[in-house]
Amino acid sequence: MTGLTVRAEDLGVSYGADPALSGITLELEPNRIHGLLGRNGAGKTTLLSALASLRAPSAGRILIDGADPFEDERLMEQVCLIRESGDVLADEKLRTNLDWCELARPRFDREYAERLIEQFGLDLRKKPQALSRGQASAFGAIIGLAARAPVTMFDEVHLGMDAQARQMFYDELLAEFAERPRTIVLSSHLISEIEHLVETVTILHAGALLLSEESDDLHAQGATLTGPAEVVDRFTSTQPVIGTRDLGPTRQATVFGSLDEAMLTRARAEGLQVGPVPLQDLFIHLSNHAHDTAKEST
């Protein structure tokens, strides 16, 4: 199995007279794990719904493997979107839901799904409406993994899961991806948990594309400096600091912008530990900057 290329060209989606997305142009390469970030209302769910052909574009177009997937049965069955709300038969048992998935998804692996259900501690005899929120989220994640669609998208699938269940999902996702590469999109608010999973990062803000870049390139847009608070403050006094964390006398400061090798060497000479920029700090900084810029423009 291999993933498919996903492309949006000047994509716009409106709800009546209200635009939810506008001018979105991006390409998600096959066989990679892509992160989709944005504040509430940024347009993440709308974008994923459009990519899954659940909502027709109001402007522009979407291409899956170079073709328009809307109302194309062959292409639509290659794309699986797992939404937090859950697209399941709520009043039917989990076993019956798996029957339905087998009919709808040509690559669905029933044996694998049942193994994951046991691993997550779910009961095939129960109905989705009788599950806790975390259990329902886990069931959705299981369907997404077992569907093995060439394009698999998870929209906040972690919501309701406890830390152990989320880690089980992340571990299983990586194991599945290593064995059966595909195009995966992860939309999540838990940025610190997924940043080690994603290879690219796409950030939406107020329905527009803020950026879509390689994760490594984003991490390189600055550095984290950790050490005694007074040393960190002295070294960063002339640098743009976008985040700080304190643990007793130790401070970690995130500096945005390129630091040349001479500055990094000096930081290490002063006893500071140097690391990459946390994706969450960068996301908050860029989102706040975009918000402030839009406000000033208005």
N, C-alpha and C positions, 0 to 999 in steps of 0.2 A: 504494500500500500504506500502511496505517496500523496503528499499534500497538493493543493491547488493554489495558484496565485489569486489573490483577492485585490481588486482595484476599484477605487471610487474616483470618478472624474467630475469635478465641480458639482458635487452632490448637494441637493437641497431637499429637505423634508419639512412640510408644514402641516399643522393641525388647524384646519380652517384657515383663518387669516394670520395665525400665529406661527412664525417660522421656528422650528426646533433645531434644524441644521441648515447651514448655508455655506456654499463654496468649499466643500470638503473634497480635497484631492489627496489621495494617499495610495500607497501600494504595500501590501503585506505579502512578503515572499513566502513560497511554499516551504514546508518542512522546518518551520521555526516556531518558537513560542513568543507571541507578541503580547505586551501589556497595554491595556487601555485604561487610562486614568482620567479623572475629571471630578469636579465637585458635583453634588446633587443638582440635577437639572442641567448639567452641561451638555447632555445629548448622547450619552454612552448607550443607553438602552435603545434609543431611537436609531442610532447608527447600526447597532447589531441587528435590530429587527429588519432594517432595510437590507443589510447584507444577506440575511437569511430569507429574503423575499417575502417577509411577513407584512411589509409595508412598501407600497410603490413610491419611488422617488417623485418629488414635486418638480425637481429640476436635476439636470445632469444624468449620469448613469452609473450603474454598477456592473462590473465584469467579473465573473468567476471563471477562471481558466480561459479568459479571453472572450467569453460570451455572456450575454444578458441572461441571468438566471430566472427572471420573473416569469412565472407560469410555464417554466421549462422543467417538466417533471424529472428529466434525466439529471439536470444540474441541481435542482432543489433537494433531491435525495442524497446529494453529495455533501450537503451542508447541514450541520446539526447545531442548533442554538438551545442551550439550557438556561432558562430564565429563573430568577429567584422565585417568581410566583409559581413556577412548576407547571409544565404542560403535560399533565397526567390525567387519567380517569379517576377522579377523586373518590367516587363511590364504588370503585372496583378494587379487588384485592391486588396486592403488588404482583402476585403471580399472573393475574389477568393483564396487568399493565405490561409485563414482560412479553406476553403473547402478542399484544398490540405492537410493541416495539419490533418484534421479530418480523411482523408483516410490513411495517413501515420503513424499516432500515435494512437494506440489503446486506450490510456487513455486520449486523448485530450479532454479538457472541453471547448466547444465552448462558452457556456454562460459566463464562468469565463473570457475567453479571450476577449469577447466583453465588459464586464464590465471594464476590465483593459484598453482597448483601449479608452473607454470614460474617464476613470480616468486620463490617460496620455494625453488627448486632441487630439487624432488622429482621422482621418476621414476615415471610411471604404471605401469610394468611391475613395480615392486616390490610386495611385500606389506607390510602394516603391521607384521607381526612381524619384518621385516628392517630396519625403520627405527630410527634412534637415538631416544632419548627426545624430543629437541628436534624432530626431524622428525615424529614421531608427534603431538606437540602441535600443530605447525604444520598437519598434515593435519586434525586435529579443528577447529582454528580456521577453516580453509578451508571445511569442511562447514557450520559454523555461519553463516558469512558468506553462502555461496552458497545456503543453504536459504531465506534471506529470510523466515523465519517472523515473523508479527506480534509474537510474544513470543520473544525469543532470549536464552538465558542461558548464560554462560560460567563454568564452575566451575574456577578455577585453571588455565585453559587455557594460560597462559604457562609452566608448569613445564617445565623442560628446554630452553626456547628461549634462545638467546644474546641479547645486548642488541640486536643488529641485527635479528634476527627479531622480537623483541618490539616494537621500534619500527615495523617494517613492519606488524605486526598492528594496533597502535594507529592508525597513519596510515590504514590501509585501513578500519578500523572507523569512524573519523570521516568518511571520504569516503563510505562506504556510508550512514551514518546521515543525512548531509546530503542525499543524493540520494533515499533511501528511508527516511524516519523509521519507527521501530518502537519497541517497548518492549524495552529492552536491560538486562540485569542482569549486572554484572561482579563476580565474587567473586575476591579476590586478596589475597595477602600483601604484594605490592609496592605498598604504599600510596602512596609518593612518586611512583611512575610513573603511577598511574591517577587521582590526585586532580584533575588538570586535565581529565580526561575526564568525570567523573561530575557529575551535577546534583543528586542526592540521595545521602545516606549512611545506610545501615541497619547498625547494629552489634548483633551477637548476643553474649551472654555466658552461658556455662553453660546453653544451651538456652532462654534468655529474651531478650526484646527489650530492649536497653539504650537505644536511641534510633533514630528514623527521621526525619531532618530534611533541610532544604535544605542543600546544601553551602555556599552563601554564608553562611547563618546560622551554621553551625559555625565557618567561618573567622573570623567576626566576634566569636567568644567569647574575645577576647583579642588579643594582638599579638606579633610578634617584634621585638626591639630589637637592633640590630647596631651595634657601635662598639668603641672601646677598652675592654678588660676592666674597668678600674677605674671607668669612667663607667657601663658597663652594670650593674656590681655595686652602685654607689651608687644608681642610679635604681630598681633592682629589689629593694632591701633590704627593702622593706615590701610587696612584691607576691608572689603565689603563682607561683613559677617551676616549670614542668613539664618543662623541657628546656633544655640548654645545649650549644653546640658552639663549639670554639675553633679558630682558625687563626692561629697565632703570637700576636701581641698583641691580635688582634681576637676578640671574643666575640659570639655570638648567643644570646640568651635568649628563651625562649618564655614569655609571661606569660598565665595563664588568668584569665578574668574580664573584665568590661567595663572599659575604660579610657576615661574621659571625654575630651572634646576638649582640655580645659585640660592634662591630663597628657600627651597626645600632643604638644601644642604645645611643652610644656616639654622633652619628650624630644628633639624635633627641634632646639630651641634649644641643647641640650647636645651637638649633633653626632651624635645617634643616628639611624640609619635605621629607619623603622617599616614593618613589613610584616604580612601576615595570619598567622594561626596555621597552621603546617603540619599537615595532617590526620593524619600519622603521630604527631606529638607528642600531639595531642588524643586519638587512639585509645588510645595507651599509657596516658595519664593516666586516661581514663575507665574503661578495662578494669582497671587496677590499683585504682582507687577502688572499683569494683564488687566486685572480689575481696576487698579489705580489709573492705568493708561486710558481705559475706556471711560472712566469717570471724568478724567480731565478733558477728554475729547468732547464728552457730552456737555 
